[in-house]
Amino acid sequence: MPIVKYPRATEPLWHEWDGKAQKRGLRHTVYAVNGDQYTGEWLDNLKHGKGTQVWKRTGAIYSGDWKFGKRDGYGSYSIPDPVTKEYKKVYTGWWKNDRKCGYGATFYPGGERYEGEWSGGLRSGWGRMYYRDGSIYEGQWLVDRPGGQGMLRLPNENRYEGGWKDGKKHGPGKFFYLDKGQLFEGIWAADIPKCGILIDFGRDEAPAPTQYPIPKV
């Protein structure tokens, strides 16, 4: 596997011989002037096929599919831990035109995780988000926020099921207070319940039921 390295910024990105090799789709390693490294397949002087890119400044690594010089297809992106220097996976899934697109999983600092659909690098479509405090949201996403129909389950098992807008409860929904054995059903706006009805729901099995049951209307 031939290796090309350039000591001066005035030199071309690759020599004439390597350009011919790239046009033939051969697999080899090229070092850019800024120190970035790519090992993989080429087509017409562009990264195309299977390959691995290493960015010198950040140490980040992408390994997967390329199409005409951009990440496109299935691949994984990892970065080194600033303390241990061990590589931590950031995203594994599908890409299009150098952005996350399709189904994939992202791992955030602090242990948070998202599994679901992406569009243009943003969470869009159906997905499940695991938050640091133990909460889980499962449902529709729009422009990187919960939007549409979804369910948020809290660490104490209480949950909200209903509409979302801009990442907040919005529209018709139900909030199950399973710890108290109550259910609130009503209309929400920007995370605030505006109107609705509160009834007992599973009060006999609730771990901390209210002192008095709610009278039936």
Phi, psi and chi 1 to 4 in degrees:
 res  aa     phi    psi   chi1   chi2   chi3   chi4
   1 MET       -  109.8  177.1 -177.4  -65.4      -
   2 PRO   -68.3  146.2   24.4  -33.9      -      -
   3 ILE  -122.5  134.5  -61.5  178.6      -      -
   4 VAL  -118.1  131.7 -176.1      -      -      -
   5 LYS  -137.0  137.1 -170.5  172.0 -177.4  178.5
   6 TYR  -115.2  120.0  -55.1  106.5      -      -
   7 PRO   -81.5  -21.3   28.5  -34.0      -      -
   8 ARG  -126.0  142.9  -62.9 -169.3  -56.9  -86.6
   9 ALA   -68.7  -16.7      -      -      -      -
  10 THR   -78.9  -13.9   55.1      -      -      -
  11 GLU   -77.9  154.9  -68.1 -175.2   -8.5      -
  12 PRO   -67.2  163.8   25.4  -34.6      -      -
  13 LEU   -62.5  -31.0 -176.8   58.7      -      -
  14 TRP  -151.4  155.0   47.4   72.7      -      -
  15 HIS   -76.0  167.4  -65.9  -62.7      -      -
  16 GLU   -60.2  -38.3 -180.0 -178.4   -4.4      -
  17 TRP   -63.2  -41.6 -176.5   89.1      -      -
  18 ASP   -71.3  -32.5  -62.5  -67.9      -      -
  19 GLY   -60.3  -40.0      -      -      -      -
  20 LYS   -65.9  -38.0  -67.2  179.2 -179.5  179.0
  21 ALA   -64.8  -39.7      -      -      -      -
  22 GLN   -65.0  -39.1  -68.1  166.0   17.9      -
  23 LYS   -62.9  -28.6  -70.0 -178.9  179.1  180.0
  24 ARG   -82.4   -4.0  -67.6 -162.6  -62.3  -91.0
  25 GLY    80.1   19.1      -      -      -      -
  26 LEU   -71.6  157.5  -61.8 -179.9      -      -
  27 ARG   -98.8  122.8  179.2 -180.0  179.4   87.2
  28 HIS  -159.9  178.7   61.9  -76.7      -      -
  29 THR  -106.9  137.6  -60.7      -      -      -
  30 VAL  -130.8  133.9  167.1      -      -      -
  31 TYR  -103.0  124.3  -70.8   86.8      -      -
  32 ALA   -76.6  166.6      -      -      -      -
  33 VAL   -59.3  -36.7  173.5      -      -      -
  34 ASN   -81.5    3.6   62.9    3.2      -      -
  35 GLY    97.7   -9.8      -      -      -      -
  36 ASP   -60.8  148.2  -67.2  -11.8      -      -
  37 GLN  -128.9  134.1  173.8 -173.7  -22.0      -
  38 TYR  -128.5  131.3  172.8   79.2      -      -
  39 THR  -125.6  118.5  -59.0      -      -      -
  40 GLY   165.5 -155.5      -      -      -      -
  41 GLU   -94.6  153.9  -61.6  171.4  -29.6      -
  42 TRP  -132.2  157.9  -63.0   77.7      -      -
  43 LEU  -150.1  120.4  178.3   65.7      -      -
  44 ASP    51.9   48.5  -66.4  -26.5      -      -
  45 ASN    66.5   18.4  -65.9  -21.6      -      -
  46 LEU  -125.9  147.6  -66.4  173.2      -      -
  47 LYS   -63.0  123.7  -56.4  162.9 -169.1  172.0
  48 HIS  -156.8  119.5 -168.3   86.4      -      -
  49 GLY   113.5 -140.6      -      -      -      -
  50 LYS   -93.4  135.9  -58.7  -71.4 -175.6 -179.0
  51 GLY  -169.5  165.5      -      -      -      -
  52 THR  -126.4  128.5  -60.4      -      -      -
  53 GLN  -112.6  135.3  169.8   89.3   14.5      -
  54 VAL  -121.8  122.3 -178.6      -      -      -
  55 TRP   -91.8  120.6  -73.6  -91.7      -      -
  56 LYS   -65.1  -42.3 -178.7  179.3 -179.9  179.7
  57 ARG   -63.3  -42.8 -174.7  178.0   65.2   83.8
  58 THR  -102.6  -18.6   62.6      -      -      -
  59 GLY    79.5    3.1      -      -      -      -
  60 ALA   -65.8  151.0      -      -      -      -
  61 ILE  -130.3  132.8  -67.4  178.8      -      -
  62 TYR  -118.7  131.5  169.6   80.3      -      -
  63 SER  -131.8  120.5 -178.7      -      -      -
  64 GLY   163.1 -145.2      -      -      -      -
  65 ASP   -89.2  145.9  -62.5  -35.4      -      -
  66 TRP  -130.1  151.1  -63.4   78.5      -      -
  67 LYS  -143.3  112.8 -171.7  174.2 -178.0 -179.9
  68 PHE    51.4   47.5  -57.7  119.1      -      -
  69 GLY    88.2   -1.6      -      -      -      -
  70 LYS  -126.6  154.0  -64.0 -177.5  178.1 -179.1
  71 ARG   -66.4  121.7  -68.8  169.3  -71.1 -173.6
  72 ASP  -157.0  117.3 -159.0  -59.0      -      -
  73 GLY   120.9 -142.6      -      -      -      -
  74 TYR  -105.9  135.7 -170.7   85.3      -      -
  75 GLY  -170.0  170.5      -      -      -      -
  76 SER  -125.0  146.7   62.1      -      -      -
  77 TYR  -125.0  128.2  178.7   79.7      -      -
  78 SER  -133.8  154.5  -56.7      -      -      -
  79 ILE  -131.7  153.6   59.0  174.3      -      -
  80 PRO   -79.3  143.2   27.3  -33.0      -      -
  81 ASP   -67.5  132.3 -174.6  -83.3      -      -
  82 PRO   -62.8  -23.0   20.1  -31.3      -      -
  83 VAL   -98.2  -56.8  178.0      -      -      -
  84 THR   -83.6  -17.8   65.0      -      -      -
  85 LYS    69.4    2.3  -54.7  -56.7 -180.0 -177.3
  86 GLU   -77.6  146.1  -65.2 -178.1   -3.1      -
  87 TYR   -77.2  133.8  -85.6   91.1      -      -
  88 LYS  -117.4  130.1  -59.3  171.9   63.9  175.8
  89 LYS   -70.1  131.8 -167.5  168.7  -66.3 -177.4
  90 VAL  -103.6  -44.2  175.2      -      -      -
  91 TYR  -148.6  137.3  175.4   77.5      -      -
  92 THR  -134.8  123.3  -61.1      -      -      -
  93 GLY   161.2 -151.7      -      -      -      -
  94 TRP   -97.1  148.8  -67.6   90.6      -      -
  95 TRP  -130.2  155.4  -57.1   72.6      -      -
  96 LYS  -150.6  126.4 -174.3  175.0 -177.7 -179.8
  97 ASN    55.7   41.0 -161.4   28.7      -      -
  98 ASP    76.0    9.9 -135.3   28.0      -      -
  99 ARG  -127.8  157.2  -66.3 -176.3  176.6 -176.8
 100 LYS   -63.2  129.6  -56.7  168.6 -170.3  172.8
 101 CYS  -159.0  123.2 -171.6      -      -      -
 102 GLY   105.9 -155.2      -      -      -      -
 103 TYR   -88.5  136.0 -169.6   88.6      -      -
 104 GLY  -167.0  168.9      -      -      -      -
 105 ALA  -122.8  132.8      -      -      -      -
 106 THR  -118.1  137.3  -70.7      -      -      -
 107 PHE  -112.2  117.8  -56.0   86.7      -      -
 108 TYR   -96.7  161.1  -61.0   91.3      -      -
 109 PRO   -60.8  144.3  -24.0   33.8      -      -
 110 GLY    88.2    1.9      -      -      -      -
 111 GLY    95.2    0.3      -      -      -      -
 112 GLU   -71.3  152.3  -65.5 -172.7  -22.0      -
 113 ARG  -148.5  140.8 -177.3  172.6   86.9 -105.5
 114 TYR  -123.3  134.1  172.2   80.0      -      -
 115 GLU  -128.4  119.8  -59.0  172.1   -6.3      -
 116 GLY   162.8 -154.8      -      -      -      -
 117 GLU   -93.3  151.0  -62.7  174.8  -43.6      -
 118 TRP  -131.6  157.2  -63.2   78.6      -      -
 119 SER  -151.7  122.4  179.8      -      -      -
 120 GLY    60.0   30.8      -      -      -      -
 121 GLY    85.3    1.4      -      -      -      -
 122 LEU  -117.8  152.1  -57.6  175.6      -      -
 123 ARG   -68.1  117.9  -68.6  168.5  -70.4 -173.9
 124 SER  -150.6  132.0  -65.7      -      -      -
 125 GLY   108.9 -142.4      -      -      -      -
 126 TRP   -94.9  140.4  179.1   92.9      -      -
 127 GLY  -165.9  165.4      -      -      -      -
 128 ARG  -126.0  128.2 -177.3 -173.6  -65.6  117.5
 129 MET  -116.5  127.3 -178.2   74.3 -172.4      -
 130 TYR  -102.8  114.2  -62.0   85.4      -      -
 131 TYR   -91.1  163.0  -65.8   97.3      -      -
 132 ARG   -62.9  -33.2 -172.4  178.3  -53.2  178.9
 133 ASP   -82.1    1.2   65.0   -2.1      -      -
 134 GLY    99.8   -5.7      -      -      -      -
 135 SER   -72.0  152.9  -59.5      -      -      -
 136 ILE  -133.4  126.8  -58.7  173.7      -      -
 137 TYR  -109.6  132.9  171.5   81.2      -      -
 138 GLU  -134.5  122.3 -178.5  174.5   -4.7      -
 139 GLY   161.1 -150.8      -      -      -      -
 140 GLN   -87.8  148.1  -64.4  174.2  -46.5      -
 141 TRP  -126.6  149.3  -67.7   75.5      -      -
 142 LEU  -145.2  121.2 -177.3   63.2      -      -
 143 VAL    52.4   50.0 -165.2      -      -      -
 144 ASP    74.3    9.4 -139.6   35.1      -      -
 145 ARG  -133.3  155.1  -65.0 -179.5  178.5 -177.7
 146 PRO   -56.6  126.8  -27.8   36.2      -      -
 147 GLY  -155.4  122.5      -      -      -      -
 148 GLY   116.2 -134.9      -      -      -      -
 149 GLN  -105.7  135.7  -65.9  -65.8  -51.9      -
 150 GLY  -166.6  170.4      -      -      -      -
 151 MET  -126.7  132.3  177.5 -177.1   68.9      -
 152 LEU  -112.7  119.4  176.0   66.7      -      -
 153 ARG  -106.4  124.9  178.7 -179.7  -72.7  111.9
 154 LEU   -86.9  163.9  -57.7  178.2      -      -
 155 PRO   -57.4  -29.4  -25.2   34.0      -      -
 156 ASN   -87.9   12.4   61.5    2.0      -      -
 157 GLU    79.0   -7.6  -62.1  -60.5  -33.3      -
 158 ASN   -60.8  150.1  -70.8   -9.5      -      -
 159 ARG  -150.2  155.1   69.4  179.3 -172.9  -88.8
 160 TYR  -117.4  134.6  168.3   81.8      -      -
 161 GLU  -128.2  124.5  -61.1  177.2    1.3      -
 162 GLY   159.2 -151.7      -      -      -      -
 163 GLY   -84.9  153.4      -      -      -      -
 164 TRP  -137.1  149.7  -65.5   79.9      -      -
 165 LYS  -151.0  127.4 -177.0  179.3 -179.7 -178.4
 166 ASP    54.2   35.8  -63.3  -30.9      -      -
 167 GLY    81.0    7.9      -      -      -      -
 168 LYS  -125.8  153.8  -62.1  179.7  178.6 -179.6
 169 LYS   -61.8  129.5  -53.4  176.2 -169.3   70.2
 170 HIS  -156.6  124.6 -166.0   88.4      -      -
 171 GLY   100.1 -167.9      -      -      -      -
 172 PRO   -62.1  137.8  -20.9   33.5      -      -
 173 GLY  -164.0  169.5      -      -      -      -
 174 LYS  -129.4  134.2  -61.5  178.3 -179.0  179.5
 175 PHE  -117.0  117.9 -158.8  107.8      -      -
 176 PHE   -95.0  110.3  -64.5   84.8      -      -
 177 TYR   -90.8   78.9  -63.6   93.1      -      -
 178 LEU   -69.5  -23.6  -60.5 -176.9      -      -
 179 ASP   -70.1  -29.5   56.2  -18.5      -      -
 180 LYS  -103.4  -12.3  -61.8  178.6 -179.9  179.4
 181 GLY    77.2   39.7      -      -      -      -
 182 GLN  -133.0  158.6  -66.4  179.2  -24.0      -
 183 LEU  -134.6  128.1  164.4   64.0      -      -
 184 PHE  -109.2  125.9  175.8   82.3      -      -
 185 GLU  -124.6  124.4 -176.5  172.4    1.8      -
 186 GLY  -174.7 -153.2      -      -      -      -
 187 ILE  -114.2  135.3  -54.6  -64.2      -      -
 188 TRP  -116.4  153.2  -57.8   71.3      -      -
 189 ALA  -145.2  117.7      -      -      -      -
 190 ALA    51.9   46.9      -      -      -      -
 191 ASP    79.1    1.3 -108.8   -1.1      -      -
 192 ILE  -113.7  126.6  -60.4  175.1      -      -
 193 PRO   -70.5  123.8   23.9  -31.1      -      -
 194 LYS   -94.5  -38.0  -66.1  -62.6 -176.6  178.4
 195 CYS  -159.9  155.6   62.9      -      -      -
 196 GLY   163.6 -165.7      -      -      -      -
 197 ILE  -134.8  139.7 -176.9  172.1      -      -
 198 LEU  -111.8  126.3 -176.4   67.6      -      -
 199 ILE  -132.6  162.0   62.3  173.3      -      -
 200 ASP   -72.8  141.3  -75.9  -30.2      -      -
 201 PHE  -149.1  107.5 -178.5   85.9      -      -
 202 GLY    64.9   35.4      -      -      -      -
 203 ARG   -64.8  -33.8 -171.7  172.3 -179.4  -82.8
 204 ASP   -67.3  -27.9  -65.8  -22.5      -      -
 205 GLU   -98.8   -3.8  -65.7   81.1   23.1      -
 206 ALA   -68.9  139.7      -      -      -      -
 207 PRO   -70.0  -28.3   23.7  -32.9      -      -
 208 ALA  -139.1   67.8      -      -      -      -
 209 PRO   -67.1  155.8   26.3  -34.9      -      -
 210 THR   -64.6  158.6   55.4      -      -      -
 211 GLN   -64.0  -37.4 -175.2  175.7    2.3      -
 212 TYR  -124.7  138.8  -58.5  105.1      -      -
 213 PRO   -67.2  155.8   25.4  -33.0      -      -
 214 ILE   -80.3  126.1  -62.0  174.4      -      -
 215 PRO   -63.3  141.9  -18.0   30.3      -      -
 216 LYS   -77.0  138.9  -66.0 -176.1  178.9 -178.9
 217 VAL   -81.9      -  178.7      -      -      -
